[in-house]
């Protein structure tokens, strides 16, 4: 993935685009400055009362600018900037003044044109000045007198003109090279001022965790209720019936051996059914093959059981935490069932991989990635069925994610990711 | 007939030893863990091994692994695997380990002593015995994929019983056919599944394998 391995043209257009974005960011900086100035004007007019009416719309406009800057930072440089809480809508100017996010926006509006603007202005300036040296200087130096300088080169002979051209090429190249890092720096700089306060971020995280914990507890309680009911209505009832048949068979043993025999055969059948119930229940809680062999073979077993042509590729070094294995297993099970039921697919490819190191995993930590692709007709929509939604909710408990790509006409690809560390094969028990 | 038995639950082990002894088997070793099983199978290979999938120390698929390992050392060592549940993956592994002399049954099939003893004898004689649950899932799968549609309902019944490891005579008895009718059906199944006549391979096992691998 290094920049030298890219085709030169693609690299050039990427960097040219970055120069253009720098330029755009610089121009937008001016607008931010204008909006910021307007807000300060509203603040100054507060004592005379007019400011009270001007401040809320001004603050809202400023927030829109800031939101766009956040969006651009992520789009252009992949820098995520958390949003502060929305501005208070009802409390008027007083509410705006009490809002921490507003003051952050304002300080950004004043600093952005100076610091950020200068930063992003550099690459386009280098490029423009460089192009001036290359495209204009060779033709105009003869017309100008001795006072003609290009950067630090006094251009008054052919040799010096060539030197100036080379220098211009250098400037252009420098501008192109600097543009992406400048954009990235600009985005980081924006994050310092625009990101929600740490307290807000933590508060949100706590809310998220509280929600997912409540969810897990509810789900677990529901699961226990289901297991209890299944035991009660299934195996337990069968065992009671079995006891009764056994009792009557015992009484009939002397007087009516043939009937007793029939009753005993029935007892055997009942015991078989009770076992079947229990097996089904166990499979629903935790499939034995998952405990025995781990996720890879458990998914292979699912593939063997599926009516579809399923190809499984496993790249897992060892066992994963039991809860993660279980979540991933049931998710794959659900996805396979979906593919069989709704997509009219004939083939499914499942890839299991654990990303431990490497550039991509490095930033986000080790994670399990499951990719399920079918050749069906697509058009899957999590907002319609409960299946995908359930999977997504379940994964949220692990801070995992489900990404669905299912255009009409197919094919459908689902990517599940669950952050987790893999244990070595020999230490799978801990 | 010499039997090695591996089962970690005392009650079941005791019951199995009793049942096998009652039917004239000589239980030479009854072990309760994986390493012990492997040692017993490698030291003096019995005529047949009856093995529980889950055994200590790991309580995972230790028994199955030990049985497969022993079969790598002693080709065709007859092994009947008992399990609390049946899994297609395990059935595949057993059948792929070599042709024949394997069985894979749900543990509660032992409640039908006659069937269980019959299964042990057939595996010991080099046959293949699969649990009706495995067969049922195979056939359901074949049906859903349309691969079984080539077979007539009668041929499906025959294949099902064949996969359970029954002889032609037994199949004839179960389906109330004459033995020659069964032979005709099996020949037709082999043709439809593309299994050529051969003196070296067990075509009946190959027919089952053909189904498992589709």
Interface residues (C-beta under 8 A of the other chain):
Chain A: X268 X271 X272 X275 X279 X282 X283 X288 X289 X291 X292 X293 X297 X300 X301 X304 X305 X306 X307
Chain B: X53 X54 X60 X61 X84 X85 X87 X88 X89 X90 X92 X108 X111 X112 X137 X141 X144 X145
